Amino acid sequence: QQFQPGQILNPTPESSSMDSITSLEFSVDGKSILTSFGLTILIGVIGALYPILGALKMQPAQALRYE
């Protein structure tokens, strides 16, 4: 079977109706919430490390100097 570009958005013919989209059920458990919260914190800490390490190498007077 050959791949068609429309299969990405509409992989099966029966998913073309709005009823199939609105009838989808999902649930979120506590583990998913804690995992996403933990990953958010971890990414924030990792993203803040580069500026923190740069600031540690500066003298306070140099960091506050107005140019």
C-alpha positions in Angstrom: 0.0 0.0 0.0 1.3 3.4 -0.9 1.5 6.2 1.6 -0.8 9.2 1.0 -0.1 12.6 2.6 -3.7 12.8 4.0 -3.1 9.7 6.1 -1.3 11.8 8.7 -4.3 13.9 9.5 -6.9 11.3 8.6 -5.4 7.8 9.0 -8.7 5.9 8.8 -11.9 6.7 6.9 -14.1 6.4 10.0 -12.1 9.0 11.8 -13.3 11.7 9.4 -16.5 12.4 11.2 -16.7 14.8 14.1 -18.5 12.2 16.2 -15.4 10.1 16.5 -13.4 13.0 17.8 -15.9 14.1 20.4 -16.5 10.6 21.6 -12.8 10.1 22.6 -12.3 9.4 26.3 -9.2 10.1 28.2 -8.0 10.1 31.8 -5.1 11.6 33.6 -3.7 9.8 36.7 -1.6 11.2 39.5 1.5 9.6 38.2 1.2 11.5 34.9 0.7 14.8 36.7 3.7 14.2 39.0 5.9 13.1 36.1 5.0 16.2 34.0 5.6 18.4 37.1 8.9 16.8 37.8 10.1 17.1 34.2 9.1 20.7 34.1 11.1 21.5 37.2 14.1 19.5 35.9 14.0 21.3 32.5 13.8 24.6 34.3 16.8 23.8 36.5 18.9 22.6 33.5 17.9 25.7 31.5 19.0 28.0 34.4 22.4 26.4 34.9 24.1 28.1 32.0 23.3 31.7 33.2 24.0 30.7 36.8 27.4 29.4 36.0 28.2 32.6 34.0 27.1 34.7 36.9 29.3 32.8 39.3 32.4 33.9 37.4 31.6 37.6 37.6 32.3 40.0 40.4 29.2 41.6 41.8 30.4 45.1 41.0 30.9 44.1 37.3 27.5 42.6 37.1 25.8 45.7 38.4 27.8 48.2 36.3 25.8 50.2 33.9 27.2 50.4 30.4 
